[in-house]
Structures are given as structure tokens and as C-alpha cells.
Amino acid sequence: MRILVAITIALLYYFNVIEGTLAYVLIGLAIVLLLIALLIFCPLYKASRISTKK
């Protein structure tokens, strides 16, 4: 799901649907989401002691 959101944001930027500051913020978010999805690790979960393991 995170990868799909990141790709969607990248495509919106590529096709100039989003511009300016909003585009940079969303691209930053997309990069974070993509890294979390690829690394399978979210530092916020560890900091807040949330576990998604069953």
C-alpha cells in the first residue's frame, strides 16, 4: 500500500498535477513511504513501542 501511494504521488508530480511547496512536501512523503516499504522497518513504530507482529 505504501509503495502504491508513493508511486501515485510521483505520477502526480510527473504530470504536473501538483506543484510548488505541496509537491515538494508530498515527494518527501513519498520517499519516506518508499523507504519504509523497502526496508520493512518504521522508526516511528520502534520509538512509540508499537508492534505489528502477531
N, C-alpha and C positions, 0 to 999 in steps of 0.2 A: 504494500500500500504506500509506503514511504517513497519507494522508487517511482511509482506512478505519479504521485504528487510532484516530485522533483522534475520529472520529465514534462509534466503539464506546465509547470512554471517556466521551464526552459523554452518550451514551444511558444508560450505566450510572449515571452521576451523576444524570441527569434522573429516572430511575425508582427512585432511592434504593437501588440495589443496593450502591453504595459510599458510605461516609460518613466523616466526620471527617478526620483528617490524611491518611489514604490517599487520600481523594477529592481533597483539595487538591493533593497531590503528583501524582496522575495527571492532574488537569485542567491543571496546569502543564506536564506532559509532553505532553499533547495539544495545547496551544497551541504549544509549540516544534515539534512534529511538523508541525502545520498550517502554521506559518510557513515551515519548511524546504521543505515540499512546494509552497507557493505561490510562494516566492521562487526556487526551484530553486537554492539555494545553502546549503551547510552549512559554517559557520565551522570546525568541528572537522576537516573534510577538509583545509582550507587550512592550519590550524595543524599538522597531522600530515603534511602533504605527500602525502596520499593522492589519487590521481586515478582517477576512474571513467570517464574518456574513453578511447575506443579509439584 
